[in-house]
Amino acid sequence: MKKQRNTNYFSKTDKAFSRAYILFGAFTLICFASYLLKLFISPEGLFPLFVTITVILGVILPFLFRRFLRNRLGKLYLFLKIFMSCAMAFFTVTFWILVGYIHLSPSAEPVAQPDGTENVYIVFGAKVREDGPLKTLASRLDVAVDVMQKDTGAVCIVTGGQGHDEPFTEASCMRDYMVDRGISPERIYLEEKASNTRENIRNSAQMIEELGLSDRQIICISSETHIPRIELMCSRAGVDALYIKAETPMKEFLFTAWVREYLSYVKMLLGL
């Protein structure tokens, strides 16, 4: 009788976590499969590609070979299923918490400071091609042009180095874009060495000090999904700043932008 009760308990637990695996696994697969497609369209380096493929295989393979694993592992297979289900449930819950955090974070008004303090804007780079910035970066630059036209005493730092698949530095492309839209090149400073957000902030803060602009209010401009992470990194680096969000130009890619940010936060927490 006791053996039968144990068998029934095992069977019910197995069925419950099979449903959890399918539910949370499907959401995890949708997230990373859509992001993988985006990576093929616009590559972002080896780390996100490696992680994305690893997660996809980690979700699919145990499901496809479940009978083989069940026969080989016996009751240990249940513990594997429980672990995988909990991991994917954790991803699902924390993913939506992050999405909420991103969209509830505050944004500054793109106007000059009322007390007369002059501003220095930091515009964060993104991928560029031979014909100029992609739409994500163009959206950030359009906001920067708008605030620079209104805030005539301000200067800005455009920050971003040259990736292995980029024809020139992001910063130089950003300057050209802004100059073409009427912003004087004398008001634009280039930071062309940064390869990630942490370096964007550190190098720009150092440049502000070297240029004697430390008495100015720093205002960071980037995409709506990117700003909360910038704010967190600025706080950690001791950089006092305000933040202006640029809207995601193609809403169909907003979901993949959330996945990208999730991976970026994981990378940040791991100190990579």
C-alpha positions as CSV (number, residue, x, y, z in Angstrom):
1,M,0.0,0.0,0.0
2,K,2.8,2.4,0.9
3,K,4.6,1.6,-2.3
4,Q,1.4,2.3,-4.2
5,R,1.0,5.7,-2.5
6,N,4.5,6.6,-3.3
7,T,3.9,5.6,-6.9
8,N,0.8,7.7,-7.1
9,Y,2.5,10.7,-5.6
10,F,5.4,10.3,-8.0
11,S,3.0,10.1,-10.9
12,K,1.0,13.2,-9.8
13,T,4.2,15.2,-9.3
14,D,5.5,14.1,-12.6
15,K,2.3,15.2,-14.4
16,A,2.2,18.6,-12.6
17,F,5.8,19.5,-13.5
18,S,5.2,18.2,-17.0
19,R,2.5,20.9,-17.4
20,A,4.8,23.5,-15.8
21,Y,7.6,22.5,-18.1
22,I,5.4,22.9,-21.2
23,L,3.9,26.2,-20.0
24,F,7.1,28.0,-18.8
25,G,9.2,26.3,-21.5
26,A,7.0,27.5,-24.3
27,F,7.3,31.1,-23.0
28,T,11.1,30.8,-22.6
29,L,11.4,29.3,-26.1
30,I,9.4,32.1,-27.6
31,C,11.5,34.7,-25.9
32,F,14.9,33.3,-27.0
33,A,13.8,32.1,-30.4
34,S,12.6,35.6,-31.3
35,Y,15.8,37.1,-29.9
36,L,17.9,34.6,-32.0
37,L,16.1,35.7,-35.1
38,K,16.8,39.3,-34.2
39,L,20.5,38.4,-33.7
40,F,20.7,37.0,-37.2
41,I,19.3,40.2,-38.6
42,S,21.4,42.5,-36.4
43,P,24.4,40.6,-34.7
44,E,25.5,41.8,-31.3
45,G,28.5,39.6,-30.6
46,L,29.2,36.1,-29.4
47,F,28.0,36.3,-25.8
48,P,24.3,36.9,-26.5
49,L,24.4,34.4,-29.4
50,F,26.0,31.7,-27.2
51,V,23.6,32.2,-24.3
52,T,20.6,32.3,-26.6
53,I,21.5,29.1,-28.4
54,T,22.3,27.4,-25.1
55,V,19.0,28.3,-23.6
56,I,17.0,27.1,-26.6
57,L,18.8,23.8,-26.7
58,G,18.4,23.5,-22.9
59,V,14.6,23.8,-23.3
60,I,14.2,21.7,-26.4
61,L,16.5,18.7,-25.9
62,P,15.2,17.4,-22.6
63,F,11.7,17.6,-24.0
64,L,12.6,15.8,-27.3
65,F,14.6,13.1,-25.5
66,R,12.3,12.8,-22.5
67,R,11.6,9.1,-23.0
68,F,15.3,8.3,-23.3
69,L,16.2,10.4,-20.2
70,R,13.3,8.8,-18.3
71,N,14.6,5.3,-19.1
72,R,18.2,6.2,-18.3
73,L,17.7,8.3,-15.2
74,G,14.7,6.7,-13.6
75,K,13.4,8.8,-10.7
76,L,16.3,11.3,-11.1
77,Y,14.5,12.4,-14.3
78,L,11.8,13.9,-12.1
79,F,14.3,16.0,-10.2
80,L,15.7,17.2,-13.6
81,K,12.2,18.1,-14.7
82,I,11.5,20.0,-11.4
83,F,14.8,21.9,-11.7
84,M,14.2,22.9,-15.3
85,S,10.6,23.9,-14.6
86,C,11.6,26.0,-11.7
87,A,14.4,27.6,-13.7
88,M,12.0,28.6,-16.5
89,A,9.4,29.7,-14.0
90,F,12.0,31.9,-12.4
91,F,12.9,33.4,-15.8
92,T,9.3,34.1,-16.6
93,V,8.5,35.8,-13.4
94,T,11.7,37.9,-13.3
95,F,11.3,38.8,-16.9
96,W,8.0,40.4,-16.3
97,I,9.2,42.1,-13.2
98,L,12.1,43.6,-15.2
99,V,9.6,44.7,-17.9
100,G,7.6,46.5,-15.2
101,Y,10.7,48.1,-13.8
102,I,11.8,49.3,-17.2
103,H,8.5,51.0,-18.0
104,L,7.9,52.5,-14.5
105,S,11.3,54.1,-14.3
106,P,11.2,57.9,-14.4
107,S,12.3,60.1,-17.3
108,A,13.4,63.8,-17.3
109,E,11.7,66.5,-19.2
110,P,13.9,67.5,-22.2
111,V,14.3,71.1,-21.3
112,A,17.0,73.4,-19.9
113,Q,17.4,73.5,-16.1
114,P,15.2,76.2,-14.5
115,D,18.0,77.4,-12.2
116,G,20.2,78.4,-15.2
117,T,22.6,75.4,-14.9
118,E,23.9,74.5,-18.2
119,N,23.6,70.8,-19.3
120,V,25.8,68.3,-20.8
121,Y,24.0,65.5,-22.6
122,I,25.4,62.0,-23.0
123,V,24.0,60.2,-26.0
124,F,24.6,56.4,-25.9
125,G,25.6,54.6,-29.0
126,A,24.2,51.6,-30.8
127,K,25.0,49.6,-34.0
128,V,25.8,51.6,-37.1
129,R,26.2,50.6,-40.8
130,E,27.8,52.1,-43.8
131,D,24.6,54.1,-44.6
132,G,24.4,55.5,-41.0
133,P,22.7,54.6,-37.7
134,L,20.0,52.0,-37.4
135,K,16.6,53.0,-36.3
136,T,17.2,52.5,-32.6
137,L,20.2,54.8,-32.6
138,A,18.5,57.3,-34.9
139,S,15.6,57.5,-32.4
140,R,18.1,58.5,-29.7
141,L,19.8,61.0,-31.9
142,D,16.5,62.6,-32.9
143,V,15.7,63.2,-29.2
144,A,19.3,64.6,-28.8
145,V,18.9,67.0,-31.7
146,D,15.6,68.2,-30.4
147,V,16.9,69.0,-26.9
148,M,20.1,70.6,-28.2
149,Q,18.0,72.9,-30.4
150,K,15.9,73.9,-27.4
151,D,18.8,74.0,-24.9
152,T,21.1,76.3,-26.8
153,G,23.8,76.6,-24.1
154,A,24.2,72.8,-23.8
155,V,26.9,70.5,-25.3
156,C,26.7,66.8,-25.7
157,I,29.0,63.8,-25.7
158,V,28.2,61.0,-28.2
159,T,29.7,57.8,-27.0
160,G,30.4,54.5,-28.7
161,G,33.5,52.8,-30.2
162,Q,33.8,50.7,-33.3
163,G,32.6,47.1,-33.3
164,H,34.2,44.4,-35.4
165,D,31.3,44.6,-37.9
166,E,31.0,48.3,-38.0
167,P,32.6,50.5,-40.7
168,F,33.4,53.4,-38.3
169,T,32.9,54.4,-34.7
170,E,29.4,54.8,-33.4
171,A,30.4,58.2,-32.0
172,S,31.6,59.6,-35.4
173,C,28.4,58.4,-37.1
174,M,26.3,60.0,-34.4
175,R,28.1,63.3,-34.7
176,D,27.6,63.3,-38.5
177,Y,23.9,62.6,-38.1
178,M,23.4,65.5,-35.6
179,V,25.5,67.9,-37.7
180,D,23.4,67.1,-40.8
181,R,20.4,68.1,-38.7
182,G,21.7,71.5,-37.7
183,I,23.7,71.0,-34.5
184,S,27.1,72.8,-34.6
185,P,30.0,70.3,-34.4
186,E,31.6,72.6,-31.8
187,R,28.9,71.5,-29.4
188,I,29.5,67.8,-29.9
189,Y,32.3,65.8,-28.2
190,L,33.3,62.3,-29.3
191,E,34.0,59.4,-27.0
192,E,35.1,56.6,-29.4
193,K,36.6,53.9,-27.2
194,A,33.6,52.5,-25.3
195,S,32.4,49.0,-26.1
196,N,29.6,48.6,-23.6
197,T,27.3,50.7,-21.3
198,R,29.7,50.6,-18.4
199,E,32.5,52.0,-20.5
200,N,30.1,54.6,-22.0
201,I,29.5,56.0,-18.6
202,R,33.0,55.8,-17.2
203,N,34.7,57.3,-20.3
204,S,32.1,60.0,-20.6
205,A,32.4,61.0,-17.0
206,Q,36.1,61.2,-17.3
207,M,35.8,63.3,-20.5
208,I,33.4,65.7,-18.7
209,E,36.0,66.2,-15.9
210,E,38.8,66.7,-18.4
211,L,36.8,69.2,-20.4
212,G,36.0,71.2,-17.3
213,L,32.3,70.5,-17.5
214,S,31.9,69.1,-14.0
215,D,29.7,71.9,-12.9
216,R,27.1,71.1,-15.5
217,Q,24.0,68.9,-15.1
218,I,24.5,65.5,-16.8
219,I,21.5,64.2,-18.7
220,C,21.7,60.8,-20.4
221,I,19.8,60.0,-23.6
222,S,19.1,56.5,-24.7
223,S,16.3,54.0,-25.6
224,E,13.4,53.5,-23.1
225,T,14.5,50.0,-22.5
226,H,18.1,51.0,-21.9
227,I,17.7,54.0,-19.5
228,P,16.9,52.0,-16.3
229,R,20.2,50.0,-16.6
230,I,22.1,53.3,-17.3
231,E,20.5,54.8,-14.2
232,L,21.6,51.8,-12.1
233,M,25.1,51.9,-13.5
234,C,25.4,55.7,-13.0
235,S,24.3,55.3,-9.4
236,R,27.0,52.6,-8.9
237,A,29.6,54.8,-10.5
238,G,28.7,57.8,-8.5
239,V,27.5,59.8,-11.5
240,D,24.6,62.2,-10.7
241,A,22.5,62.4,-13.8
242,L,19.0,62.9,-15.2
243,Y,17.6,60.7,-17.9
244,I,15.6,61.1,-21.1
245,K,14.0,58.1,-22.9
246,A,13.8,57.7,-26.6
247,E,11.0,55.5,-27.8
248,T,11.6,52.2,-29.5
249,P,11.0,53.1,-33.2
250,M,9.8,49.6,-34.2
251,K,7.3,48.3,-31.6
252,E,7.5,44.8,-33.1
253,F,11.0,44.6,-31.8
254,L,10.2,45.8,-28.3
255,F,9.8,42.3,-27.0
256,T,13.2,41.3,-28.2
257,A,14.6,44.5,-26.7
258,W,13.2,43.3,-23.3
259,V,15.0,39.9,-23.8
260,R,18.2,41.7,-24.7
261,E,18.0,43.8,-21.5
262,Y,17.3,40.7,-19.4
263,L,20.5,39.2,-20.7
264,S,22.4,42.5,-20.1
265,Y,21.2,42.6,-16.5
266,V,22.4,39.0,-16.0
267,K,25.7,39.9,-17.5
268,M,26.0,42.9,-15.3
269,L,25.2,40.9,-12.1
270,L,27.8,38.4,-13.1
271,G,30.3,41.2,-13.5
272,L,31.0,40.3,-17.1
